[in-house]
Structures are given as structure tokens and as C-alpha cells.
């Protein structure tokens, strides 16, 4: 199995297996919240990361299918698409790369892990019962067109 295929397989099928294990109980209770962590790369792509981007796009497709199949059963399914999040791994990037990345972010900073966690907590709550099948970006405006023609 090629490395890219292995990455895609692990990311997509780990999520699918987890959901398959949980869905029967959720259906029996007629209540459930499924929140998948995808990536902004699922929608915008990421040069040099074809397998990663494809697997994260696959997660969005699965979330939307799960949502459509289970909405009438009180089960919601959504995907969170973080952009750059200030994690230990990201902070370990070379300083010049970090500076370039941060400068490209319309918000002028990376997301804090607690901001992503707050979105996940909302989507997992009873209050989010009418939100389903969504792919929600949390990227500080990275995918917005912030260039002006004037």
C-alpha cells in the first residue's frame, strides 16, 4: 500500500468505523451528535498533501451522508474544518515559515486549540440540534477573498 493510500485509509476508515460502532445505540435512543474533525485542506487543497486533502474531503462526504440518513432519528453529524491552529507541532515549524503562515492569515493569528474545542462542544450539545450536515471552517478568514479591487 502506498504511503498516501495508507494515510487516506487510516483517516477515512478510522472515522467510519467509529461512527459504525456508535450509530446503533444513537438510533435506538433517537439522539446523537457526531462531530468529525476535517481540515480546511478538504475544500481548498494543500499542495504536496494530496492524500491528506482527499481523506479530509472524504470525511465531509461521509458526514453529509450520515447526516442525511439520520436526521429524522434525532442524530446530527457535522465536520469542523480548522485552519492553522497554534499547537506544539505547529510552533515547532521553522520561524520563517511560521512568520509567512501567520502573515497570510486575515485574522493575523492562528486559532487557539480552545477555540476549536468550543466549536466542537457547541456542535456536540443539545443546542445544536438543528445544525446538521455542515462543514464549518474555523480558520480566521483564511478562505475568504480579502483582496480588494479598489
N, C-alpha and C positions, 0 to 999 in steps of 0.2 A: 504494500500500500504506500503510495507516495506521501511525502510529508504533508502537503497541502490537503490531500484527501483525508489523512488521519486527523488533522486539525478540524476540518469541517465535520467529519463523522463524530468526533468527541463532543463538539459544541452543539450540534443539532440533535443528536440522538440521546445525549445525556438529558437534555431538556425534555424531549419526547417521552423518554422512559419515566422520568419523574412525574410528569403530568399523567401518564397512563396509570401509574400506581395510585395517584390521588383522586382521579376523576370518579371512580365508582362510589366512593364514600361521599364526595361532594354531591353527586347526583342523588344519592339516597337521602341526604339531608336537605336537598334542594337549596343549597347555599355553598358558595365557594368563591375564592379570589385567587386568580393566577396572575402573577406578575413576573415577567421574564426580563432579564437584563440583556439588551441587544447592544447596539452601538450606532452612533451617527454614521459610521462607515457603511452600515447596511443601506443607507439611502444615498450617500454621496460618494461611496467608494473610498479606497485608501490605496494609493499607488504602492506597489510592492507587496500588498497584502490581499491578494485575490481570494484565497481560501477563507481568510478571516471575514472579509466583507460578505462573501457569498453565504457563509454559515450564519452570520448575523441577519442577513436578509431572509434566510430560510426560517429563522426564529420568528420573524414578523409574520411570515406567511402562516406558520403553524398557529401563532397567537390568534390571528384573524379567523382562521378556520375553527379553532377551538371555541372562540367567542360566538361565532355563528351557530355552531352545533349545540351550544349550551346556554345561550342567553335566556331561553324560556324556562330553564331549570334554576334560575337564580344564581348562575355562575358567570362571573366576568373574567375576561382574560385581556391583559394589556401588556405592552412592551415599553420599557424605559430605554431611551437611546442617549446615554451620556456622551458628551464630547470629551474634552480633556479634563480629567479630574486630578487634583493635586494629591496623588498617592505617593507612597515611598518609592515605588518603581518609577513613577514619572519624575520625581525630584532627583533621581539618580541619573537622569539624562545629562549629557554634556551641557554646561552653562550656556554656550552659544545657541544650542538647539532649543533649550528652554526659553531663552530670550526671544528667538524667532517665533516660536509657537505662541507665546503669550502676546507678542506684538500683533499677531494675526487675529487674535480673539476680539470681537467687537466689544465685549464687556471689559476687556483689558486685564482679565484674570482667568484662572482656571476655576472650575467648580470645586467646592469642598465636599468631601465624602458625605458629610451630614446633610448637604442639600439634596444629593441623590437619594439618601436614605429617607428624607422627609417626603419626597415624591412617591417612593415605594410604599411607605407607611400609609399615605393617603389612599393609594390605589388598592391596598390590602384592607382598607377599612370599610365599615358598613356605609359610610357617607359616599363612597364611590360606586354605589350600586347601579348607577345609570351610565357609568363610563365603561365601555367595553369595546374591544376590537381596535384599540388605539395604539399608535406608535408615537410616544411622546418624547420629544427631544428635550434635553436639559444640557444646553451647550453654549450658553452665554451669547446667543445670537450668531453662532458660527455659520449656520446655513442660511442666514439672511443675506440679501443683497444690500449691503450698507454703502455701496458706491453711488454717488450722485452724478447725474449728467449735467447738473447746473453748477 
